[in-house]
Amino acid sequence: MENILFDYLAKYISLNADEKKAIIDLDIFKQYKKGTLLLKEGQFSDNGYFVIKGCIRCFYMIDGIEKTTAFYTEAESLEPLCKINKKPSDYYLSCVEDSILIVANSEMEQIIFRKFPKFETLCRVLSEELLAQTITNFDDFKMATPEQRYIHLCRTRPDLLQRVPQYQIASFLGMTAQSLSRLRNRLVDKSGNKM
């Protein structure tokens, strides 16, 4: 498990044996079963997550209907807004699959930052990258048609189509499951290949 994290971090910084041991000693690797709610609407949480294995879904409940806004899979991190603004969460986080996550709170982060200052710099760089990617994804989503969103998903994250129930994919794309089914059939008719 640790190697996935260390390989990811190696893209940004090199870690010596003491730094790796300090991370392992925090006991931050946690396993969760499929369907586990990590965060509920109205709940306070100080936890941030990094996916080692599995898939996490972010969704809102609007008039009794789930509205999926994001999926996080291997080597992706998420910092719930409630951790940052110290207000109750507006959304849910759930495990789509059995998952192994790194779970760290602000206190753990401060311990590491004091002991190894380069981790604070790393977190800032990762936060900036995540923000830039989120803005790009949001802009792309706003300007795309449902068909363009689906084709983009097929090209950029085809694994989700095998890992996530169709109704959650449809919600993520901003359509009903029936509309997604019709769209997929129409694309098959056009190309002769299943998408």
One Martini backbone bead per residue (centre of mass of N, CA, C, O) as a GRO file, in nm:
protein
  195
    1MET     BB    1   0.058   0.063  -0.022
    2GLU     BB    2   0.291   0.265   0.015
    3ASN     BB    3   0.399   0.262  -0.282
    4ILE     BB    4   0.177   0.427  -0.411
    5LEU     BB    5   0.235   0.683  -0.257
    6PHE     BB    6   0.544   0.710  -0.316
    7ASP     BB    7   0.516   0.720  -0.623
    8TYR     BB    8   0.347   0.974  -0.629
    9LEU     BB    9   0.546   1.163  -0.468
   10ALA     BB   10   0.795   1.127  -0.667
   11LYS     BB   11   0.688   1.343  -0.876
   12TYR     BB   12   0.775   1.583  -0.655
   13ILE     BB   13   0.942   1.413  -0.431
   14SER     BB   14   1.193   1.313  -0.218
   15LEU     BB   15   1.234   1.031   0.002
   16ASN     BB   16   1.333   0.932   0.293
   17ALA     BB   17   1.327   0.701   0.539
   18ASP     BB   18   1.215   0.890   0.763
   19GLU     BB   19   0.971   1.000   0.604
   20LYS     BB   20   0.835   0.730   0.549
   21LYS     BB   21   0.808   0.643   0.845
   22ALA     BB   22   0.633   0.881   0.942
   23ILE     BB   23   0.392   0.807   0.768
   24ILE     BB   24   0.344   0.516   0.866
   25ASP     BB   25   0.317   0.594   1.180
   26LEU     BB   26   0.025   0.737   1.146
   27ASP     BB   27  -0.197   0.541   1.058
   28ILE     BB   28  -0.358   0.605   0.747
   29PHE     BB   29  -0.455   0.321   0.669
   30LYS     BB   30  -0.777   0.243   0.522
   31GLN     BB   31  -1.067   0.032   0.530
   32TYR     BB   32  -1.351  -0.005   0.298
   33LYS     BB   33  -1.667  -0.067   0.221
   34LYS     BB   34  -1.900  -0.096   0.020
   35GLY     BB   35  -2.114   0.190   0.095
   36THR     BB   36  -1.956   0.370   0.257
   37LEU     BB   37  -1.988   0.652   0.460
   38LEU     BB   38  -1.767   0.921   0.503
   39LEU     BB   39  -1.995   1.143   0.434
   40LYS     BB   40  -2.243   1.374   0.546
   41GLU     BB   41  -2.488   1.565   0.546
   42GLY     BB   42  -2.411   1.793   0.817
   43GLN     BB   43  -2.126   1.711   0.860
   44PHE     BB   44  -1.834   1.699   1.033
   45SER     BB   45  -1.486   1.729   0.905
   46ASP     BB   46  -1.109   1.654   0.913
   47ASN     BB   47  -1.091   1.482   0.652
   48GLY     BB   48  -0.866   1.343   0.426
   49TYR     BB   49  -0.807   1.195   0.091
   50PHE     BB   50  -0.644   0.892  -0.046
   51VAL     BB   51  -0.635   0.677  -0.318
   52ILE     BB   52  -0.526   0.349  -0.347
   53LYS     BB   53  -0.810   0.183  -0.352
   54GLY     BB   54  -1.075   0.255  -0.559
   55CYS     BB   55  -1.403   0.432  -0.509
   56ILE     BB   56  -1.522   0.769  -0.495
   57ARG     BB   57  -1.825   0.949  -0.415
   58CYS     BB   58  -1.984   1.251  -0.503
   59PHE     BB   59  -2.295   1.375  -0.343
   60TYR     BB   60  -2.620   1.498  -0.377
   61MET     BB   61  -2.933   1.591  -0.223
   62ILE     BB   62  -3.216   1.650  -0.446
   63ASP     BB   63  -3.522   1.587  -0.392
   64GLY     BB   64  -3.423   1.272  -0.343
   65ILE     BB   65  -3.176   1.311  -0.547
   66GLU     BB   66  -2.894   1.203  -0.688
   67LYS     BB   67  -2.592   1.414  -0.739
   68THR     BB   68  -2.321   1.366  -0.923
   69THR     BB   69  -1.976   1.522  -0.920
   70ALA     BB   70  -1.769   1.276  -0.834
   71PHE     BB   71  -1.464   1.084  -0.892
   72TYR     BB   72  -1.235   0.871  -0.703
   73THR     BB   73  -0.922   0.730  -0.766
   74GLU     BB   74  -0.637   0.627  -0.808
   75ALA     BB   75  -0.425   0.880  -0.708
   76GLU     BB   76  -0.649   1.047  -0.551
   77SER     BB   77  -0.763   1.350  -0.406
   78LEU     BB   78  -0.952   1.477  -0.108
   79GLU     BB   79  -1.103   1.788   0.014
   80PRO     BB   80  -1.331   1.870   0.202
   81LEU     BB   81  -1.487   2.163   0.258
   82CYS     BB   82  -1.538   2.120   0.570
   83LYS     BB   83  -1.233   2.120   0.640
   84ILE     BB   84  -1.182   2.419   0.552
   85ASN     BB   85  -1.460   2.583   0.667
   86LYS     BB   86  -1.597   2.448   0.926
   87LYS     BB   87  -1.856   2.319   0.800
   88PRO     BB   88  -2.109   2.168   0.703
   89SER     BB   89  -2.195   1.943   0.488
   90ASP     BB   90  -2.350   1.928   0.151
   91TYR     BB   91  -2.239   1.629   0.122
   92TYR     BB   92  -2.138   1.314  -0.008
   93LEU     BB   93  -1.934   1.022   0.077
   94SER     BB   94  -1.864   0.721  -0.115
   95CYS     BB   95  -1.822   0.378  -0.163
   96VAL     BB   96  -1.823   0.197  -0.461
   97GLU     BB   97  -1.589   0.035  -0.332
   98ASP     BB   98  -1.364  -0.129  -0.214
   99SER     BB   99  -1.131   0.049   0.009
  100ILE     BB  100  -0.812   0.223   0.009
  101LEU     BB  101  -0.712   0.473   0.244
  102ILE     BB  102  -0.606   0.787   0.313
  103VAL     BB  103  -0.629   0.928   0.646
  104ALA     BB  104  -0.628   1.283   0.720
  105ASN     BB  105  -0.565   1.529   0.946
  106SER     BB  106  -0.463   1.830   1.061
  107GLU     BB  107  -0.279   1.724   1.285
  108MET     BB  108  -0.108   1.535   1.113
  109GLU     BB  109  -0.008   1.749   0.917
  110GLN     BB  110   0.141   1.927   1.129
  111ILE     BB  111   0.344   1.719   1.216
  112ILE     BB  112   0.477   1.686   0.937
  113PHE     BB  113   0.543   1.984   0.879
  114ARG     BB  114   0.737   2.022   1.121
  115LYS     BB  115   0.931   1.784   1.049
  116PHE     BB  116   0.857   1.829   0.715
  117PRO     BB  117   0.836   2.108   0.524
  118LYS     BB  118   0.804   1.989   0.227
  119PHE     BB  119   0.502   1.900   0.264
  120GLU     BB  120   0.372   2.178   0.249
  121THR     BB  121   0.460   2.237  -0.038
  122LEU     BB  122   0.329   1.993  -0.166
  123CYS     BB  123   0.035   2.061  -0.087
  124ARG     BB  124   0.023   2.323  -0.245
  125VAL     BB  125   0.077   2.206  -0.525
  126LEU     BB  126  -0.159   2.003  -0.524
  127SER     BB  127  -0.383   2.214  -0.483
  128GLU     BB  128  -0.331   2.372  -0.742
  129GLU     BB  129  -0.378   2.138  -0.936
  130LEU     BB  130  -0.665   2.068  -0.844
  131LEU     BB  131  -0.791   2.340  -0.906
  132ALA     BB  132  -0.725   2.352  -1.208
  133GLN     BB  133  -0.874   2.087  -1.282
  134THR     BB  134  -1.153   2.168  -1.177
  135ILE     BB  135  -1.195   2.411  -1.361
  136THR     BB  136  -1.165   2.263  -1.628
  137ASN     BB  137  -1.390   2.053  -1.585
  138PHE     BB  138  -1.620   2.258  -1.544
  139ASP     BB  139  -1.596   2.404  -1.814
  140ASP     BB  140  -1.631   2.157  -1.995
  141PHE     BB  141  -1.912   2.080  -1.888
  142LYS     BB  142  -2.069   2.345  -1.954
  143MET     BB  143  -1.996   2.328  -2.283
  144ALA     BB  144  -2.121   2.050  -2.300
  145THR     BB  145  -2.275   1.795  -2.414
  146PRO     BB  146  -2.386   1.494  -2.328
  147GLU     BB  147  -2.229   1.351  -2.552
  148GLN     BB  148  -1.952   1.483  -2.497
  149ARG     BB  149  -1.928   1.384  -2.206
  150TYR     BB  150  -1.930   1.083  -2.269
  151ILE     BB  151  -1.691   1.071  -2.464
  152HIS     BB  152  -1.488   1.187  -2.266
  153LEU     BB  153  -1.516   0.964  -2.056
  154CYS     BB  154  -1.430   0.730  -2.245
  155ARG     BB  155  -1.138   0.855  -2.292
  156THR     BB  156  -1.043   0.938  -1.980
  157ARG     BB  157  -1.253   0.715  -1.798
  158PRO     BB  158  -1.320   0.400  -1.870
  159ASP     BB  159  -1.324   0.257  -1.589
  160LEU     BB  160  -1.597   0.371  -1.483
  161LEU     BB  161  -1.787   0.200  -1.671
  162GLN     BB  162  -1.706  -0.071  -1.495
  163ARG     BB  163  -1.736   0.045  -1.176
  164VAL     BB  164  -2.005   0.205  -1.231
  165PRO     BB  165  -2.311   0.270  -1.216
  166GLN     BB  166  -2.516   0.400  -1.453
  167TYR     BB  167  -2.676   0.605  -1.273
  168GLN     BB  168  -2.412   0.754  -1.181
  169ILE     BB  169  -2.312   0.837  -1.456
  170ALA     BB  170  -2.559   0.996  -1.538
  171SER     BB  171  -2.550   1.200  -1.309
  172PHE     BB  172  -2.264   1.308  -1.378
  173LEU     BB  173  -2.372   1.398  -1.681
  174GLY     BB  174  -2.677   1.514  -1.649
  175MET     BB  175  -2.869   1.248  -1.646
  176THR     BB  176  -3.047   0.988  -1.716
  177ALA     BB  177  -3.041   0.654  -1.755
  178GLN     BB  178  -3.219   0.654  -2.011
  179SER     BB  179  -3.057   0.864  -2.171
  180LEU     BB  180  -2.794   0.706  -2.171
  181SER     BB  181  -2.897   0.460  -2.320
  182ARG     BB  182  -2.980   0.609  -2.578
  183LEU     BB  183  -2.705   0.729  -2.640
  184ARG     BB  184  -2.550   0.465  -2.668
  185ASN     BB  185  -2.724   0.351  -2.899
  186ARG     BB  186  -2.671   0.582  -3.099
  187LEU     BB  187  -2.359   0.543  -3.109
  188VAL     BB  188  -2.368   0.255  -3.216
  189ASP     BB  189  -2.521   0.317  -3.479
  190LYS     BB  190  -2.303   0.512  -3.594
  191SER     BB  191  -2.031   0.312  -3.548
  192GLY     BB  192  -2.073  -0.005  -3.450
  193ASN     BB  193  -1.962   0.066  -3.169
  194LYS     BB  194  -1.913   0.028  -2.844
  195MET     BB  195  -1.936   0.282  -2.561
   0.00000   0.00000   0.00000
